[in-house]
Amino acid sequence: MWSFAANEANPPAGGGATGEIVIGTVGGVLATAALFALVFAHRSGRTGFLRSQGELGERQLGLPGWVAVPLTVLGVSLIVAVFGMYWDIATHIDSGRDEGPFANASHYFILVGLFGVFAAGLLSVFMADERVPASGVDIPGAWRVPLGGALILLCSMISLSAFPLDDIWHRIFGQDVTLYGPTHLLLFGGAALSVLGALVLLTEGVRARDAARTQAAREEGVVEPASEGGRMRKVVQVMLAGALLIGLSTFQGEYDFAVPQFKLVLHAVLLMLAASVALVAARVYVGKGGALAAALFFVLVRGVLSLLVTPTFGHTGLHFPLYLVEAAVVELVALRVDPRRALRFGSIAGAAVGTIGLAAEWAWSYIWWTIEWPASLLPEAAIAGFVTAVAGGVIGALIGNALAPSGAFQRPPRWAAPAAAVALLAVLVYAVPVSSGERIRASVELTDATPPPERNVHATVRVDPPDAVDDAHWFVSTAWQGREGRSVVDPLEEIRPGVWRTTKPVPVYGTWKASLRLHKGGAVQGLAVYFPEDEAIPVDAIPAEQSFTRSFVRDKELLQREQKPGVSPALTTIAYLIVGLVAILLVTALTAGVARLARMRPAREPGVRFGPSIGSAPSTASGTFTQAR
């Protein structure tokens, strides 16, 4: 899992113990076998358990059991998994590596949560009945399965595959101690994007319900009364829209904990991407108030997680964006621009998010974030954030358009989605790479704030050249993995030109690791103050001498000491290509799935009218699911 380096016992660096891997594999196989036994018994009629649960769910939500039961399982599982993820990151930042995959309690929550996502997808597939609409996927010689269930299943399989891939990656390359490691992105990215499959599944359930009502109207000449559970379905809609915002926000994890290893502009880009896509989609899909409701759900869940991780468990502070201003501007735009006009609404709402919303999050950084967004980030972050938000708004509107049950939505031009995707890719290509930067040296004088053995120091730093820190995005002291408390991240203050001083004591004893971190322009650099010896890697100690002169190096060299040197470039390229292809498969499948759902939107049924659907417009579903013309 994700970690920041060694601890006192020097646990192994580079893969889990063989015995623990065998235990984990056997446990996973047994749990999977039990799940398959249940669903096969359901299909063959040998058990009525899932049928009874489906009937109960249908009474509560008014939707088929192959929607109600999987969504319940998925919701609980995602909460368990995201809790485990944030707890795990905080644990490793504060305590370093563990003895193995089962030595950290947070790993159990991640494993159980991700297996629950897999179970949700499998249940939807095997509980499917004749009501699955034409958007579903036909299994030759078997039955039609819900498209949403298939997407959830695919997301979960990719996410779970990251566990063995991560162990293999560690054995080959050493521990990848960044949230943005390839296998880590697959692990939490697959789980996060499974929410999109859940939204597709819910829409299919609504279409199946409306098809039944249309059929009744056609055969009996009456309109079937609205099914029960309408209010609960609305709640589910809001929760899923909020869950999409939570899922997309997990990519900001390193910034949430104030240990970013990439440029600060990427924080603005990731934040605007999550806000624009999720909140615009929520407003189009849920209807009036949908964006605000999704943002409030996000704040509630992330607030509870922060309370659990930080004051309750005593770990490094978990921060999060508010998104409330972004949600408000999306709602205001919807008062003047019809959300059913996807391209126009998405681009205008995205522009509002990328200006007013970005400014609000900029102000929030001075209130809540450990690393503030300085003026030196202008105009870079403003431009990148704006482009991201406009493109994300278009994508969010297209997603909401596809999910909405009404046929009154304007069909967007075919070039809209590819153009938005190219814009997002261009911004990421700009924002992600980190350069080595100019050669900077520093002479450091340490004065004891607390004497040994638990030594804490203040550092006076004279940089060469003296203007090396001018217009920096951050210049902070960072200490982590002391195993005795939270990480310490604090900006240095300039006491005279070219001379800086720490503002909080820096621990330099035991398992603590301390450095000065400088981000200027496209470079992220670090200067070691104190690092312990780690025989498991192995690396020597870097002592905190009373005075020393050292050079800044690429920050990655300090934060990722556990990466193995001398790995073949060809092997590295092949490994990244394999993981990249898996990621492309996932994004392509989700894109194709949402597009299929939009194409298969039910046609209008002349003479048949229902009460309001759970979307923002009256339902116009037909009993025959045909491709929209």
C-alpha positions as CSV (number, residue, x, y, z in Angstrom):
1,M,0.0,0.0,0.0
2,W,0.9,3.7,-0.1
3,S,3.6,4.7,2.4
4,F,6.3,7.2,3.0
5,A,9.3,5.1,4.1
6,A,10.8,3.1,6.9
7,N,10.1,2.8,10.5
8,E,12.0,1.6,13.6
9,A,11.8,-2.1,12.9
10,N,12.8,-1.6,9.2
11,P,9.9,-3.7,7.8
12,P,10.5,-5.2,4.4
13,A,10.4,-2.8,1.4
14,G,9.5,-4.4,-1.8
15,G,6.5,-6.7,-1.5
16,G,4.6,-8.6,1.2
17,A,5.8,-11.8,2.8
18,T,5.0,-14.9,0.8
19,G,3.0,-16.4,3.6
20,E,0.7,-13.4,3.9
21,I,0.2,-13.4,0.1
22,V,-0.8,-17.0,0.2
23,I,-3.2,-16.4,3.0
24,G,-4.7,-13.4,1.3
25,T,-5.1,-15.3,-2.0
26,V,-6.8,-18.3,-0.4
27,G,-9.1,-16.0,1.5
28,G,-10.0,-14.1,-1.6
29,V,-10.7,-17.3,-3.6
30,L,-12.9,-18.7,-0.8
31,A,-14.9,-15.5,-0.6
32,T,-15.3,-15.3,-4.3
33,A,-16.4,-19.0,-4.5
34,A,-19.0,-18.4,-1.8
35,L,-20.4,-15.4,-3.7
36,F,-20.6,-17.3,-7.0
37,A,-22.2,-20.2,-5.2
38,L,-24.9,-17.9,-4.0
39,V,-25.6,-16.2,-7.3
40,F,-25.6,-19.6,-9.2
41,A,-28.0,-21.0,-6.7
42,H,-30.3,-18.0,-7.2
43,R,-30.3,-18.5,-11.0
44,S,-31.1,-22.2,-10.7
45,G,-33.9,-21.6,-8.2
46,R,-32.1,-23.5,-5.4
47,T,-32.4,-20.5,-3.0
48,G,-34.9,-17.8,-2.5
49,F,-32.7,-15.5,-0.5
50,L,-31.8,-13.0,-3.2
51,R,-35.3,-13.0,-4.6
52,S,-36.7,-12.1,-1.2
53,Q,-34.1,-9.3,-0.8
54,G,-34.9,-8.1,-4.3
55,E,-38.6,-7.9,-3.5
56,L,-37.9,-6.0,-0.3
57,G,-35.7,-3.5,-2.2
58,E,-38.4,-3.1,-4.8
59,R,-40.9,-2.2,-2.2
60,Q,-38.6,0.4,-0.7
61,L,-37.4,2.0,-4.0
62,G,-40.0,1.0,-6.5
63,L,-37.2,-0.4,-8.7
64,P,-36.3,-4.0,-9.7
65,G,-34.3,-6.0,-7.3
66,W,-31.3,-6.1,-9.7
67,V,-31.1,-2.4,-9.0
68,A,-32.1,-2.0,-5.4
69,V,-30.0,-4.8,-3.8
70,P,-26.7,-4.0,-5.7
71,L,-27.0,-0.3,-5.0
72,T,-27.4,-1.0,-1.3
73,V,-24.3,-3.2,-1.3
74,L,-22.3,-0.8,-3.3
75,G,-23.1,2.2,-1.2
76,V,-22.0,0.5,2.0
77,S,-18.9,-0.9,0.4
78,L,-17.8,2.4,-1.0
79,I,-18.1,4.1,2.4
80,V,-16.0,1.3,3.9
81,A,-13.4,1.4,1.2
82,V,-13.0,5.2,1.2
83,F,-12.7,5.2,5.0
84,G,-10.0,2.6,4.7
85,M,-8.2,4.5,2.0
86,Y,-7.9,7.8,4.0
87,W,-7.0,6.0,7.2
88,D,-4.4,4.0,5.4
89,I,-2.7,7.1,3.8
90,A,-2.7,8.9,7.2
91,T,-1.2,5.8,8.9
92,H,1.6,5.5,6.5
93,I,2.4,9.2,6.6
94,D,2.7,9.1,10.4
95,S,4.1,5.6,10.9
96,G,5.9,4.4,7.7
97,R,5.8,1.0,6.3
98,D,4.0,-1.9,7.9
99,E,5.2,-5.5,8.4
100,G,2.9,-6.8,5.7
101,P,-0.5,-6.4,4.0
102,F,-2.3,-7.6,7.1
103,A,-0.4,-5.6,9.7
104,N,-2.4,-2.5,9.1
105,A,-6.1,-2.5,10.2
106,S,-7.0,0.0,7.4
107,H,-6.1,-2.6,4.8
108,Y,-9.0,-4.8,5.9
109,F,-11.5,-2.0,5.3
110,I,-10.1,-1.4,1.8
111,L,-10.2,-5.1,0.9
112,V,-13.7,-5.7,2.3
113,G,-14.9,-2.5,0.6
114,L,-13.5,-3.3,-2.8
115,F,-14.8,-6.9,-2.6
116,G,-18.2,-5.4,-1.8
117,V,-18.0,-3.4,-5.0
118,F,-17.3,-6.6,-6.9
119,A,-20.2,-8.3,-5.1
120,A,-22.6,-5.4,-6.1
121,G,-21.7,-5.8,-9.8
122,L,-22.0,-9.6,-9.7
123,L,-25.4,-9.4,-7.9
124,S,-26.8,-7.0,-10.5
125,V,-25.7,-9.3,-13.3
126,F,-27.1,-12.5,-11.8
127,M,-30.3,-11.0,-10.4
128,A,-31.2,-9.6,-13.8
129,D,-34.6,-10.5,-15.2
130,E,-36.7,-9.9,-18.3
131,R,-37.2,-6.2,-17.3
132,V,-33.6,-5.3,-18.2
133,P,-33.9,-2.6,-20.9
134,A,-32.3,-2.6,-24.4
135,S,-29.3,-0.7,-23.0
136,G,-28.3,-3.9,-21.2
137,V,-25.6,-6.3,-22.5
138,D,-26.7,-9.6,-24.0
139,I,-24.8,-12.7,-22.9
140,P,-24.9,-15.2,-25.8
141,G,-27.0,-18.2,-24.9
142,A,-27.8,-16.8,-21.5
143,W,-29.6,-13.6,-20.5
144,R,-29.4,-9.8,-20.8
145,V,-27.5,-8.2,-17.9
146,P,-27.8,-4.5,-16.9
147,L,-25.2,-2.3,-18.4
148,G,-24.7,-0.5,-15.1
149,G,-24.1,-3.8,-13.3
150,A,-21.5,-4.8,-16.0
151,L,-19.7,-1.5,-15.6
152,I,-19.6,-1.9,-11.8
153,L,-18.2,-5.4,-12.2
154,L,-15.5,-4.2,-14.6
155,C,-14.5,-1.3,-12.3
156,S,-14.2,-3.7,-9.3
157,M,-12.2,-6.3,-11.2
158,I,-9.7,-3.6,-12.3
159,S,-9.6,-2.2,-8.8
160,L,-9.0,-5.6,-7.2
161,S,-6.4,-6.5,-9.8
162,A,-4.3,-3.6,-8.5
163,F,-3.5,-5.6,-5.3
164,P,-1.4,-8.3,-6.9
165,L,-0.1,-5.8,-9.5
166,D,1.0,-3.5,-6.6
167,D,2.9,-6.3,-4.9
168,I,4.6,-7.2,-8.2
169,W,5.4,-3.6,-8.8
170,H,7.0,-3.3,-5.4
171,R,9.2,-6.4,-6.0
172,I,10.4,-5.0,-9.3
173,F,10.7,-1.3,-8.6
174,G,10.6,-1.0,-4.9
175,Q,7.8,0.7,-3.0
176,D,6.0,3.3,-5.0
177,V,5.3,5.8,-2.2
178,T,3.0,8.2,-3.9
179,L,-0.7,8.2,-4.3
180,Y,-0.2,8.6,-8.1
181,G,1.7,5.4,-8.5
182,P,0.2,3.4,-11.5
183,T,-1.2,0.5,-9.5
184,H,-2.6,2.9,-6.8
185,L,-4.4,4.8,-9.5
186,L,-6.0,1.6,-10.7
187,L,-6.9,0.6,-7.1
188,F,-8.8,3.7,-6.0
189,G,-9.7,4.9,-9.5
190,G,-11.6,1.8,-10.3
191,A,-13.6,2.0,-7.1
192,A,-14.3,5.8,-7.6
193,L,-15.5,5.4,-11.1
194,S,-17.8,2.5,-10.2
195,V,-20.2,5.2,-9.1
196,L,-20.7,6.0,-12.7
197,G,-21.8,2.4,-13.3
198,A,-24.2,2.8,-10.3
199,L,-25.8,5.9,-11.9
200,V,-26.2,4.0,-15.1
201,L,-27.8,1.1,-13.2
202,L,-30.2,3.4,-11.4
203,T,-31.3,4.9,-14.8
204,E,-31.9,1.4,-16.2
205,G,-34.1,0.6,-13.2
206,V,-36.1,3.8,-13.8
207,R,-36.5,2.9,-17.4
208,A,-37.6,-0.6,-16.6
209,R,-40.2,0.7,-14.2
210,D,-41.6,3.2,-16.7
211,A,-41.7,0.6,-19.4
212,A,-43.9,-1.6,-17.2
213,R,-46.2,1.4,-16.6
214,T,-46.4,2.1,-20.3
215,Q,-47.2,-1.5,-21.0
216,A,-50.0,-1.4,-18.5
217,A,-51.3,1.8,-20.1
218,R,-51.2,0.2,-23.5
219,E,-53.0,-3.0,-22.6
220,E,-55.5,-1.7,-20.1
221,G,-56.0,1.9,-21.2
222,V,-55.1,3.2,-17.7
223,V,-51.9,4.6,-16.3
224,E,-50.4,2.5,-13.5
225,P,-50.1,4.6,-10.4
226,A,-46.7,5.8,-9.5
227,S,-44.7,3.1,-7.7
228,E,-43.7,3.4,-4.1
229,G,-40.3,4.7,-3.0
230,G,-40.2,7.9,-5.1
231,R,-38.8,10.0,-2.2
232,M,-36.2,7.3,-1.4
233,R,-35.2,7.1,-5.1
234,K,-34.6,10.9,-5.0
235,V,-32.4,10.4,-2.0
236,V,-30.4,7.7,-3.8
237,Q,-30.0,10.0,-6.8
238,V,-28.5,12.7,-4.6
239,M,-26.3,10.2,-2.7
240,L,-24.9,8.8,-6.0
241,A,-24.3,12.3,-7.4
242,G,-22.4,13.2,-4.1
243,A,-20.6,9.9,-4.3
244,L,-19.3,10.8,-7.8
245,L,-18.0,14.0,-6.3
246,I,-16.3,12.1,-3.5
247,G,-14.8,9.6,-5.9
248,L,-13.4,12.2,-8.3
249,S,-12.0,14.0,-5.3
250,T,-9.9,11.0,-4.1
251,F,-7.4,11.9,-6.8
252,Q,-6.5,15.0,-4.7
253,G,-5.4,12.8,-1.7
254,E,-1.7,14.0,-1.5
255,Y,-2.9,17.6,-1.4
256,D,-5.5,16.8,1.2
257,F,-2.7,15.6,3.6
258,A,-0.3,18.4,2.6
259,V,2.3,16.0,1.2
260,P,2.0,16.7,-2.5
261,Q,4.8,15.3,-4.7
262,F,3.6,17.1,-7.8
263,K,3.1,20.7,-8.8
264,L,0.6,22.9,-7.0
265,V,-1.2,23.8,-10.3
266,L,-2.3,20.1,-10.4
267,H,-4.2,20.6,-7.2
268,A,-6.3,23.3,-8.9
269,V,-6.8,21.2,-12.0
270,L,-7.9,18.1,-10.1
271,L,-10.3,20.2,-7.9
272,M,-11.9,21.9,-10.9
273,L,-12.2,18.6,-12.7
274,A,-14.1,17.0,-9.8
275,A,-16.3,20.1,-9.2
276,S,-17.3,20.7,-12.8
277,V,-18.0,17.1,-13.9
278,A,-19.8,15.9,-10.8
279,L,-21.8,19.1,-10.0
280,V,-22.9,19.8,-13.5
281,A,-23.9,16.2,-13.9
282,A,-25.8,16.4,-10.6
283,R,-27.8,19.4,-11.7
284,V,-28.7,18.0,-15.1
285,Y,-29.6,14.5,-13.7
286,V,-31.2,15.3,-10.3
287,G,-32.8,18.5,-11.3
288,K,-33.3,21.7,-9.3
289,G,-31.0,21.8,-6.2
290,G,-29.1,18.7,-7.4
291,A,-25.7,20.3,-7.4
292,L,-26.1,21.9,-3.9
293,A,-27.5,18.6,-2.5
294,A,-24.5,16.7,-4.0
295,A,-22.0,19.2,-2.5
296,L,-23.7,19.0,0.9
297,F,-23.5,15.2,0.8
298,F,-19.8,15.5,0.0
299,V,-19.2,17.8,2.9
300,L,-21.1,15.6,5.3
301,V,-19.2,12.4,4.3
302,R,-15.7,14.0,4.0
303,G,-16.3,15.9,7.3
304,V,-17.1,12.7,9.1
305,L,-14.0,11.0,7.6
306,S,-11.8,13.9,8.6
307,L,-13.2,13.7,12.2
308,L,-12.4,10.0,12.3
309,V,-9.0,10.1,10.8
310,T,-7.6,13.2,12.6
311,P,-9.0,13.9,16.0
312,T,-10.4,10.4,16.7
313,F,-7.4,8.4,15.5
314,G,-4.9,11.2,16.0
315,H,-3.4,11.1,12.5
316,T,-2.3,13.9,10.2
317,G,-5.0,16.3,9.3
318,L,-7.3,15.3,6.4
319,H,-8.5,18.4,4.5
320,F,-11.0,18.7,1.7
321,P,-12.5,21.4,-0.6
322,L,-15.9,22.8,0.1
323,Y,-17.5,22.9,-3.4
324,L,-20.4,24.9,-2.1
325,V,-19.7,28.0,-4.1
326,E,-19.2,25.9,-7.2
327,A,-22.6,24.2,-6.6
328,A,-24.3,27.5,-6.1
329,V,-23.0,29.0,-9.3
330,V,-24.1,25.8,-11.2
331,E,-27.6,26.3,-9.8
332,L,-27.6,30.0,-10.7
333,V,-26.6,29.2,-14.3
334,A,-29.4,26.7,-14.5
335,L,-31.9,29.5,-13.8
336,R,-30.9,31.2,-17.0
337,V,-29.7,28.4,-19.3
338,D,-31.7,25.2,-19.9
339,P,-29.8,22.3,-18.4
340,R,-31.2,20.1,-21.2
341,R,-29.1,21.9,-23.7
342,A,-26.0,20.0,-22.7
343,L,-23.2,21.8,-24.6
344,R,-24.4,25.3,-23.8
345,F,-25.3,24.6,-20.2
346,G,-22.1,22.6,-19.5
347,S,-19.7,25.1,-21.0
348,I,-21.3,28.1,-19.3
349,A,-21.7,26.3,-15.9
350,G,-18.1,25.1,-16.3
351,A,-16.9,28.6,-16.9
352,A,-18.7,29.8,-13.8
353,V,-17.1,27.0,-11.8
354,G,-13.7,27.8,-13.3
355,T,-13.8,31.5,-12.3
356,I,-16.0,32.2,-9.3
357,G,-15.7,28.6,-7.9
358,L,-11.9,28.6,-8.4
359,A,-11.6,32.0,-6.6
360,A,-13.7,30.6,-3.7
361,E,-11.4,27.6,-3.3
362,W,-8.4,29.9,-3.6
363,A,-9.8,31.8,-0.6
364,W,-10.6,28.6,1.2
365,S,-6.9,27.5,0.9
366,Y,-6.0,30.4,3.3
367,I,-8.6,29.2,5.8
368,W,-8.2,25.5,5.7
369,W,-5.4,24.1,3.6
370,T,-2.0,23.6,5.1
371,I,-0.3,24.7,1.8
372,E,-2.0,27.8,0.6
373,W,-2.4,28.8,-3.0
374,P,0.0,31.8,-3.3
375,A,-0.2,34.8,-5.8
376,S,2.7,33.3,-7.6
377,L,0.4,30.6,-8.9
378,L,-1.3,33.2,-11.1
379,P,-2.0,33.2,-14.0
380,E,-1.0,29.5,-14.4
381,A,-3.7,28.0,-12.1
382,A,-6.4,30.4,-13.2
383,I,-5.9,29.5,-16.9
384,A,-5.5,25.7,-16.3
385,G,-8.4,25.6,-13.8
386,F,-10.7,27.5,-16.2
387,V,-9.9,25.3,-19.2
388,T,-10.4,22.2,-17.0
389,A,-13.7,23.4,-15.6
390,V,-15.2,24.3,-19.0
391,A,-14.2,20.9,-20.4
392,G,-15.4,19.1,-17.3
393,G,-18.7,21.0,-17.4
394,V,-19.3,19.8,-20.9
395,I,-18.5,16.2,-19.9
396,G,-20.7,16.5,-16.8
397,A,-23.6,17.8,-18.8
398,L,-23.2,14.9,-21.3
399,I,-23.2,12.4,-18.4
400,G,-26.3,14.0,-16.9
401,N,-28.0,14.1,-20.3
402,A,-27.4,10.4,-20.8
403,L,-28.7,9.5,-17.3
404,A,-31.8,11.7,-17.3
405,P,-35.0,9.6,-18.1
406,S,-36.7,12.3,-20.2
407,G,-36.5,12.3,-24.0
408,A,-36.7,16.1,-24.1
409,F,-32.9,16.6,-23.8
410,Q,-31.2,18.1,-26.8
411,R,-28.8,15.7,-28.5
412,P,-25.3,17.3,-28.3
413,P,-23.0,17.5,-31.3
414,R,-20.7,14.5,-31.7
415,W,-17.6,16.6,-31.4
416,A,-18.4,17.9,-27.9
417,A,-17.1,14.9,-25.9
418,P,-13.9,14.4,-27.9
419,A,-13.1,18.1,-27.8
420,A,-13.6,18.3,-24.0
421,A,-11.5,15.1,-23.6
422,V,-8.6,16.6,-25.7
423,A,-8.7,19.8,-23.6
424,L,-8.5,17.9,-20.4
425,L,-5.7,15.8,-21.7
426,A,-3.8,18.9,-22.8
427,V,-4.1,20.4,-19.3
428,L,-2.9,17.2,-17.6
429,V,0.0,16.9,-20.0
430,Y,1.0,20.4,-18.9
431,A,0.3,20.1,-15.2
432,V,1.7,16.7,-14.3
433,P,5.4,16.7,-15.4
434,V,7.9,17.9,-12.8
435,S,11.3,19.3,-13.8
436,S,14.6,19.1,-11.9
437,G,14.9,22.9,-11.6
438,E,18.0,25.1,-11.2
439,R,20.9,24.1,-9.0
440,I,20.3,25.5,-5.5
441,R,22.4,25.1,-2.4
442,A,21.6,26.0,1.2
443,S,23.7,26.6,4.3
444,V,21.7,25.4,7.3
445,E,22.2,26.3,11.0
446,L,20.2,24.2,13.5
447,T,19.4,25.4,17.0
448,D,17.9,23.0,19.5
449,A,14.3,23.7,20.6
450,T,14.2,20.5,22.6
451,P,17.5,18.6,23.5
452,P,18.2,15.0,22.7
453,P,17.2,12.2,22.9
454,E,13.9,13.7,21.5
455,R,15.6,16.5,19.7
456,N,13.6,19.2,17.9
457,V,15.3,22.0,16.1
458,H,14.8,25.4,14.5
459,A,16.6,25.8,11.1
460,T,18.0,29.0,9.7
461,V,18.5,28.6,6.0
462,R,20.7,30.7,3.7
463,V,19.9,29.9,0.1
464,D,22.3,30.3,-2.8
465,P,21.4,32.0,-5.1
466,P,19.7,34.4,-2.7
467,D,16.6,34.9,-4.9
468,A,16.1,31.1,-5.4
469,V,12.9,31.2,-3.3
470,D,11.4,34.3,-4.8
471,D,8.0,33.7,-6.2
472,A,8.0,30.1,-5.0
473,H,4.7,28.2,-4.8
474,W,5.8,26.7,-1.5
475,F,8.9,26.6,0.7
476,V,8.1,24.5,3.7
477,S,9.7,22.3,6.3
478,T,8.2,18.8,6.4
479,A,8.7,16.1,9.0
480,W,6.9,12.8,8.8
481,Q,6.9,9.2,10.0
482,G,7.8,9.8,13.6
483,R,5.4,7.2,14.8
484,E,4.6,9.5,17.7
485,G,2.2,11.9,16.2
486,R,1.1,13.8,13.2
487,S,3.3,15.0,10.4
488,V,4.7,18.6,10.7
489,V,4.3,20.8,7.6
490,D,5.0,24.5,8.0
491,P,6.1,27.4,5.8
492,L,9.4,29.1,6.4
493,E,9.6,32.8,6.9
494,E,12.1,35.2,5.3
495,I,14.0,37.1,8.0
496,R,16.3,39.0,5.5
497,P,17.0,38.6,1.8
498,G,18.0,35.1,1.0
499,V,17.8,33.9,4.7
500,W,14.8,31.9,5.9
501,R,13.8,30.4,9.2
502,T,11.4,27.6,10.3
503,T,8.4,28.7,12.3
504,K,7.8,25.5,14.1
505,P,10.2,23.0,15.8
506,V,11.3,20.2,13.4
507,P,11.8,16.7,15.0
508,V,15.1,15.2,14.0
509,Y,15.4,11.9,16.0
510,G,14.3,8.3,15.9
511,T,12.2,7.4,12.9
512,W,11.3,10.9,11.9
513,K,12.3,12.1,8.5
514,A,12.7,15.9,7.9
515,S,13.4,17.9,4.8
516,L,13.0,21.4,3.4
517,R,10.7,21.3,0.3
518,L,10.8,24.0,-2.4
519,H,8.4,24.3,-5.3
520,K,9.1,27.0,-7.8
521,G,8.0,27.1,-11.4
522,G,7.9,23.5,-12.7
523,A,10.4,22.1,-10.2
524,V,9.7,20.4,-6.9
525,Q,12.9,20.0,-4.9
526,G,13.9,18.9,-1.5
527,L,16.9,19.3,0.9
528,A,17.5,16.6,3.5
529,V,17.7,17.8,7.1
530,Y,17.5,14.4,8.9
531,F,16.8,10.9,7.7
532,P,17.3,7.7,9.7
533,E,19.2,4.7,8.5
534,D,17.1,2.0,6.8
535,E,18.8,-1.4,6.4
536,A,15.8,-2.9,4.5
537,I,16.3,-0.7,1.5
538,P,19.3,-0.2,2.3
539,V,20.2,3.5,2.8
540,D,22.5,5.3,5.2
541,A,21.4,7.9,7.7
542,I,21.5,11.6,6.9
543,P,22.4,13.2,10.3
544,A,21.0,16.6,11.5
545,E,24.4,18.3,12.1
546,Q,24.5,21.6,13.9
547,S,25.5,23.2,10.6
548,F,25.8,21.9,7.1
549,T,25.7,22.9,3.4
550,R,23.7,20.7,1.0
551,S,22.2,20.9,-2.4
552,F,18.5,20.7,-3.2
553,V,17.7,17.6,-5.2
554,R,14.5,16.3,-6.9
555,D,12.0,15.9,-4.1
556,K,11.2,12.4,-5.4
557,E,14.7,11.2,-4.4
558,L,14.0,12.0,-0.8
559,L,10.3,11.0,-0.5
560,Q,10.7,7.8,-2.5
561,R,14.0,6.4,-1.0
562,E,12.6,2.9,-1.4
563,Q,12.6,2.8,-5.1
564,K,15.2,0.5,-6.5
565,P,17.9,2.0,-8.6
566,G,19.2,0.4,-11.8
567,V,15.9,-1.1,-13.1
568,S,15.9,-1.6,-16.8
569,P,14.3,1.2,-18.7
570,A,12.7,-1.3,-21.1
571,L,11.1,-3.1,-18.2
572,T,9.9,0.2,-16.8
573,T,8.3,1.1,-20.1
574,I,6.6,-2.2,-20.5
575,A,5.2,-2.0,-16.9
576,Y,3.8,1.5,-17.4
577,L,2.3,0.5,-20.8
578,I,0.5,-2.5,-19.2
579,V,-1.0,-0.4,-16.4
580,G,-1.8,2.4,-18.9
581,L,-3.7,0.0,-21.2
582,V,-5.8,-1.2,-18.3
583,A,-6.6,2.3,-17.4
584,I,-7.5,3.1,-21.0
585,L,-9.8,0.0,-21.1
586,L,-11.6,1.3,-18.0
587,V,-12.2,4.8,-19.3
588,T,-13.2,3.6,-22.7
589,A,-15.7,1.1,-21.3
590,L,-17.3,3.7,-19.1
591,T,-17.4,6.2,-22.0
592,A,-19.0,3.6,-24.3
593,G,-21.4,2.6,-21.6
594,V,-22.7,6.1,-21.0
595,A,-22.9,6.7,-24.7
596,R,-24.9,3.5,-25.1
597,L,-27.3,4.6,-22.4
598,A,-27.8,7.9,-24.2
599,R,-28.5,6.2,-27.6
600,M,-30.9,3.8,-26.0
601,R,-33.0,6.5,-24.4
602,P,-36.7,5.4,-24.6
603,A,-38.8,7.1,-27.3
604,R,-41.9,9.1,-26.5
605,E,-45.1,7.1,-26.2
606,P,-48.0,9.2,-27.8
607,G,-51.0,9.5,-25.5
608,V,-49.3,8.1,-22.4
609,R,-48.4,10.5,-19.6
610,F,-47.1,9.9,-16.2
611,G,-46.4,12.0,-13.1
612,P,-43.0,13.5,-12.6
613,S,-40.1,11.1,-12.9
614,I,-37.1,11.2,-10.6
615,G,-35.3,13.4,-13.1
616,S,-35.9,17.1,-13.7
617,A,-38.5,16.5,-16.4
618,P,-41.6,14.4,-16.8
619,S,-40.9,10.8,-17.8
620,T,-41.6,9.9,-21.4
621,A,-40.5,6.3,-21.3
622,S,-41.7,3.7,-23.8
623,G,-42.3,0.1,-23.2
624,T,-40.1,-0.6,-26.3
625,F,-36.5,0.6,-25.8
626,T,-35.3,1.8,-29.1
627,Q,-32.3,3.8,-30.1
628,A,-33.0,7.5,-30.0
629,R,-33.1,9.2,-33.4
